[in-house]
């Protein structure tokens, strides 16, 4: 699998140094103004993204290694044949390191693409060594839509077996917060209804875990959240 083009990653802030305890087993407490159900999600998102960006490269790689080992033990991923993942951005866990392992098992890999002429929703386009990549309007690499527009290379979201998605933050109850665009929530809103659906798995560093997160009605529940320390399997809302 070829290496995707470099994407923007904001530098770590010299202020607010990363507490060493957070790199071990301690959950970072949220500031009091953010530690309640009505917290400002934008401020919370900024704080959690800063925490993620401040991880030293060696710690980040160590966390990715541990998280990928967790994923490779999941029975749902072991039997999956159509897996969507993402290209990393802004300190996210690099799920593309799974590509070769998945392809050796006969699984096909798909990447999200901003759907043209649709508000904040995604296509899922087949990804391999011949897939041309471009930067979308957020500066994130994705398959060229001129290439992905071919229906032969797209798969409907309901037909995927597993979707690995990035998270900005999560808690032990399975609540999560993303980048704020609502792309995954809109694209997988159908999973609240009966019918075929993929398994939705969020990926995050352990330092992105907080004691509790505010939940919004439009947040699509995940089936699991995997970090370098644990697998959280929340009960899905029916």
ZIBELTA-V403198 format. One record per helix or strand. SS is the DSSP state (~ for helix, > for strand). FROM is the first residue (numbers start at 1). TO is the last residue. Records with the same first field share a line. If there is no record, write none. Layout:
SS = FROM-TO + FROM-TO
This chain:
~ = 20-23 + 41-53 + 57-72 + 75-78 + 95-104 + 145-148 + 151-153 + 157-159 + 183-187 + 189-192 + 206-208
> = 82-85 + 108-114 + 122-126 + 133-135 + 141-143 + 154-154 + 162-166 + 169-170 + 176-177 + 199-203 + 209-209 + 224-226 + 231-232
